[in-house]
């Protein structure tokens, strides 16, 4: 978690589907609208699940990056 309360980091490395999306949803529900959440994951299924989750829940997926076996998502809370 960063010093700015409007920004948060959630590391779900090692967790498999559906846990990364469920944990992201729980964290986002406790955040102020417009806040940013960066999710760091290792499950390749998040490349499908996270964009779908954002679209379904009305959140904005600002960035999606893959580096080796790490997946990173920056989400703006609806």
Secondary structure in CASP SS format (residue, H / E / C, confidence):
PFRMAT SS
TARGET T0000
AUTHOR 0000-0000-0000
METHOD secondary structure of the structure
MODEL  1
X C 1.00
X C 1.00
X C 1.00
X C 1.00
X C 1.00
X C 1.00
X E 1.00
X E 1.00
X E 1.00
X E 1.00
X E 1.00
X C 1.00
X C 1.00
X C 1.00
X C 1.00
X C 1.00
X C 1.00
X C 1.00
X H 1.00
X H 1.00
X H 1.00
X H 1.00
X H 1.00
X H 1.00
X H 1.00
X H 1.00
X H 1.00
X H 1.00
X H 1.00
X C 1.00
X C 1.00
X C 1.00
X C 1.00
X C 1.00
X C 1.00
X E 1.00
X E 1.00
X E 1.00
X E 1.00
X E 1.00
X E 1.00
X C 1.00
X C 1.00
X C 1.00
X C 1.00
X H 1.00
X H 1.00
X H 1.00
X H 1.00
X H 1.00
X H 1.00
X H 1.00
X H 1.00
X H 1.00
X H 1.00
X H 1.00
X H 1.00
X C 1.00
X C 1.00
X E 1.00
X E 1.00
X E 1.00
X E 1.00
X E 1.00
X E 1.00
X E 1.00
X E 1.00
X C 1.00
X C 1.00
X E 1.00
X E 1.00
X E 1.00
X E 1.00
X E 1.00
X E 1.00
X E 1.00
X C 1.00
X C 1.00
END
